[in-house]
Amino acid sequence: EIMGNWTATKVEYVSKAAPATRVDVIALGTVVVVRFNTDHSLLYIETESAGSPVTTRGVWSLDEGLLRVTPSGMSLSWEWSAHLSGNTLTLSGADMEYDFDGNGFPEAADQNMTLVR
């Protein structure tokens, strides 16, 4: 079961155009906490090193190793391959965007996360 509070030890963005280009925002000082509730609601709180918390709410489902998160008010969902081992939840391959070069225009990326409780 994945219900409960989790803290990210890795939130990595991997460029789809240049897979050797990777950024782990946790290594840059960002803190991420995720809460999976029993009613399948979700709370995702991301706090950059010098910033205020940004909270995303939504709903989640886990089916045969696929975690799907749909943020509140959005029609899109993110999907990760999920693997739970003890108190570590490894999530891989969600289609996202990240501004790798800091020019204000995000590029296509895969997101990988490691969460612990």
C-alpha positions as CSV (number, residue, x, y, z in Angstrom):
1,E,0.0,0.0,0.0
2,I,1.3,3.5,-0.8
3,M,-1.1,5.5,1.4
4,G,0.6,8.0,3.7
5,N,3.3,10.7,3.6
6,W,6.4,10.3,1.4
7,T,9.5,12.5,1.0
8,A,11.3,12.6,-2.3
9,T,15.0,11.8,-2.3
10,K,15.1,12.3,-6.1
11,V,13.0,14.2,-8.6
12,E,14.8,13.9,-11.8
13,Y,14.0,15.3,-15.2
14,V,15.6,13.6,-18.3
15,S,15.6,15.4,-21.6
16,K,13.8,13.4,-24.3
17,A,15.9,15.2,-27.0
18,A,19.2,14.6,-25.2
19,P,18.8,11.8,-22.6
20,A,22.3,12.5,-21.1
21,T,20.9,15.9,-20.0
22,R,19.4,15.3,-16.5
23,V,18.4,17.6,-13.6
24,D,17.6,16.3,-10.1
25,V,15.8,19.2,-8.4
26,I,16.2,17.6,-5.0
27,A,20.0,17.9,-5.4
28,L,19.4,21.6,-6.2
29,G,17.8,22.1,-2.8
30,T,14.1,21.6,-3.6
31,V,12.0,19.7,-1.1
32,V,9.1,17.5,-2.2
33,V,6.5,15.8,0.0
34,V,3.7,13.7,-1.4
35,R,0.6,12.4,0.5
36,F,-1.4,9.6,-0.9
37,N,-4.8,9.5,0.9
38,T,-7.0,6.4,1.4
39,D,-9.8,8.2,-0.5
40,H,-7.4,8.4,-3.5
41,S,-6.9,12.1,-3.2
42,L,-3.3,13.4,-3.4
43,L,-1.3,16.3,-2.1
44,Y,2.0,17.2,-3.7
45,I,4.0,20.0,-2.1
46,E,7.2,21.3,-3.8
47,T,9.3,23.9,-2.1
48,E,12.3,25.3,-4.0
49,S,15.3,26.2,-1.9
50,A,14.5,29.9,-1.6
51,G,10.8,29.8,-2.4
52,S,7.4,29.3,-1.0
53,P,5.6,25.9,-1.2
54,V,3.6,25.2,-4.3
55,T,0.8,22.7,-3.7
56,T,-0.8,20.5,-6.3
57,R,-4.0,18.6,-5.4
58,G,-5.4,15.7,-7.4
59,V,-6.5,12.1,-7.5
60,W,-4.4,9.0,-7.9
61,S,-4.8,5.4,-8.9
62,L,-2.4,2.5,-8.9
63,D,-3.1,-0.5,-11.2
64,E,-0.6,-3.3,-12.0
65,G,2.5,-1.2,-11.5
66,L,1.2,2.0,-13.2
67,L,0.6,5.1,-11.0
68,R,-1.7,7.6,-12.6
69,V,-2.1,11.1,-11.1
70,T,-4.7,13.6,-12.4
71,P,-4.2,17.1,-10.9
72,S,-7.4,18.9,-9.8
73,G,-8.9,21.1,-12.6
74,M,-6.8,19.5,-15.3
75,S,-7.8,17.0,-18.0
76,L,-4.3,15.5,-18.3
77,S,-2.9,12.7,-16.2
78,W,0.7,11.8,-15.5
79,E,1.7,8.1,-15.5
80,W,4.7,6.5,-13.9
81,S,5.9,2.9,-13.8
82,A,5.8,2.3,-10.0
83,H,7.7,-0.1,-7.9
84,L,7.3,-0.4,-4.1
85,S,10.1,-2.1,-2.1
86,G,9.7,-1.7,1.7
87,N,9.6,2.0,2.5
88,T,10.8,3.1,-1.0
89,L,8.6,3.9,-3.9
90,T,10.3,4.3,-7.2
91,L,8.4,6.1,-10.0
92,S,9.7,6.2,-13.6
93,G,8.9,7.7,-17.0
94,A,6.2,10.3,-16.6
95,D,5.8,12.6,-19.6
96,M,6.5,16.1,-18.3
97,E,8.4,19.3,-19.3
98,Y,11.4,21.0,-17.8
99,D,13.3,24.2,-18.7
100,F,16.8,22.6,-18.9
101,D,18.5,25.7,-20.3
102,G,16.7,28.3,-18.3
103,N,15.4,30.2,-21.3
104,G,11.8,30.3,-20.1
105,F,10.7,27.6,-22.6
106,P,10.3,24.1,-21.1
107,E,11.4,21.1,-23.2
108,A,9.9,17.6,-23.3
109,A,11.2,15.4,-20.4
110,D,10.7,12.2,-18.6
111,Q,10.3,12.5,-14.8
112,N,11.6,9.9,-12.4
113,M,11.1,10.1,-8.6
114,T,12.3,8.1,-5.6
115,L,10.1,8.6,-2.5
116,V,10.7,7.3,1.0
117,R,8.6,7.1,4.2
